[in-house]
Amino acid sequence: MNKFHVVFIATPGIGNLVPTVEFARHLTNHDPRFIATMLMIDMAERPIVNAYIQSCVATATNINFINLPPVDPPSLDEYQTSLGYICLLIAKHKLHVKNAIEDLMSTESPSDSEMGNIRVAGFLVDMFCTSMIDVANELGIPCYLYFASPVSFLGFMLYFPTVDAIFATEFVDSDSGLMVPKDSAAANTSELTIPGFANPLPHLMLPNRVLYRKQEGYFWFLHHARRYKETKGMVVNTFRELEPYAIDSVSNANGDWPPIYPIGPVLDLVGPALWHPERAQHDSIMQWLDNQPPSSVVFLCFGSMGSLCGAQLREIAVGLERSGFRFLWSIREPPKRELDLPGEYKNGEGIEMLPQGFVDRSRRAGIGLVCGWVPQAVILGHQATGGFVSHCGWNSILESIWYGVPIATWPLYAEQQMNAFQLVKELELAVEIRLEYREGSDLVSPEELERALRRLMKGNDEVRRKMREMKQKSRAALMPNGSSHKSLASLIEELTAGT
């Protein structure tokens, strides 16, 4: 039997790495002809990433992990933002990546008659690893984009070069708040019509980094967006039943865009509870949930990179107490440096920022628990969890859909504002706390939170009904003859063509 080697490389952050590894696992489990190799870029002092990788090495079958040699980090005069640093760091690994793949190709010979031939069938790069397209071209290997965000955001990225050509100014104008087209005859607008969204998208829903043309983040988003169309195909962690309009509109929007392969939802539903450095508190959290009534607990969690200031934490505490709902609330310490991840509060520092007596009152009444890191997917899957206040990261959205838990939107960074807009305005799978929330903007008030929690937990049966339906569709998509199962089969046909 012929074997096929597929090579992956991901941005060295937990939110990018986990879905990439999970897709490699999904592919090799689906078709035993495939062997996957993950090329790992090291970033020092990231214990969560390191713990995850160690767990994968110990448990993954048919996936090899190769640590790339270290490179000199970008110098301070080469970048202005963490995104710039990461993109430059990835590009500095091109020679090491080429050498690693050449080593794999040099061993592509049958070890015995039963093994058959082994060849590198494809190289999958994530949204910020487009510099590796050059390596694939040099080696003559088909290159695919693996996109761990929704097709709606992919549509924006593919259309971004067109947007850049249309508008002459920043997306945010200090005087009018309107975008100014380069064609002076065109009307000013505060909305964009882009593939992937049925409704015009307010420009303030865009990622912060693309709002200001003269800043470095704009350049990097545009740079990567231009390169996506150089790939042979775009593999997306979504499913047709969730994003039918986005998939059809992006597929039909431009004849030279590569084909889309929606293969999701691909999720790590158990893993963090086994490998996370802070997993020791898991048992006590689950015991607390076991004692709560079904669908009674609202879960507040803002992702691996999400944290809020002390003033906002206090507003949340007041809103929770006023609402009277049972709650499980994960709070994280803001990162100390730009490239760091949020950490755990030590010695009760996080609790000290909350209103006096709030934590004790909640605990004594048995209605609330404040904690640090939590195994998010496991909690979403618990029968006591009835609603999810979420930052709207795509992994979190897919996990919530998988378990049928309705969402209240509180986006913080990246494309999360666009995800929130899609959930509320296009898919009607969530209630709105905010669609736009930026550091330094007005705080979410206790009254806002209380109103949203009542809609989430008691008031919006239609959102709850649609979420239950989407839960069933998410699982059916992965079954034989399901939409994602068929899409994966098409991708495999492409990868194995010519043998």
Number of C-alpha atoms within 10 A of each C-alpha: 11 14 19 24 23 23 23 24 25 25 21 19 18 19 19 20 21 23 23 26 25 16 24 25 20 16 21 20 14 14 12 12 17 25 24 24 21 21 19 19 21 19 16 9 11 15 13 18 20 18 15 19 19 12 16 20 13 8 10 14 13 17 21 15 17 14 13 16 12 13 13 8 13 16 10 9 6 10 16 12 15 15 18 18 17 21 19 20 23 25 16 17 19 17 12 17 23 17 14 18 20 14 11 16 15 10 11 17 12 14 11 8 8 9 13 13 16 21 21 24 22 22 25 28 27 22 20 25 23 26 19 23 23 15 20 21 13 10 13 11 16 19 25 26 28 25 25 24 20 27 32 23 22 24 21 22 21 23 21 20 16 13 17 17 10 15 17 15 17 19 23 18 14 8 6 11 15 18 21 21 18 13 11 10 7 10 10 15 15 17 16 17 15 24 27 25 25 15 15 12 18 14 20 19 21 22 19 17 19 23 19 16 18 11 14 17 22 18 16 18 20 19 16 20 22 17 16 23 17 18 21 18 21 25 26 23 25 26 29 22 16 23 19 12 19 23 27 15 18 25 19 13 16 12 9 10 18 19 18 21 26 26 26 27 23 26 21 16 16 12 16 20 19 15 17 19 14 16 14 13 14 16 11 10 17 16 10 15 22 13 10 17 13 13 15 19 24 27 25 22 24 23 22 17 19 21 22 15 14 16 12 17 20 19 19 24 19 18 22 23 18 13 17 14 18 24 25 23 22 18 25 23 19 19 15 10 9 10 15 14 22 20 19 18 16 10 8 9 11 18 21 13 14 19 14 11 10 18 16 14 13 18 12 9 9 14 18 26 18 19 17 17 23 24 20 22 22 18 21 24 17 17 17 22 24 25 26 29 25 25 29 31 26 19 24 22 22 24 23 24 26 23 23 24 29 29 34 31 27 25 27 26 21 15 21 26 27 26 26 32 25 25 22 18 18 16 16 15 26 30 25 23 25 19 25 21 21 12 10 7 8 9 16 18 15 20 16 16 24 21 15 22 26 14 18 26 21 13 14 14 13 12 21 24 14 17 24 18 13 19 20 14 20 27 17 17 24 20 13 10 12 18 22 27 19 18 22 20 18 12 19 17 11 15 20 18 9 7 9
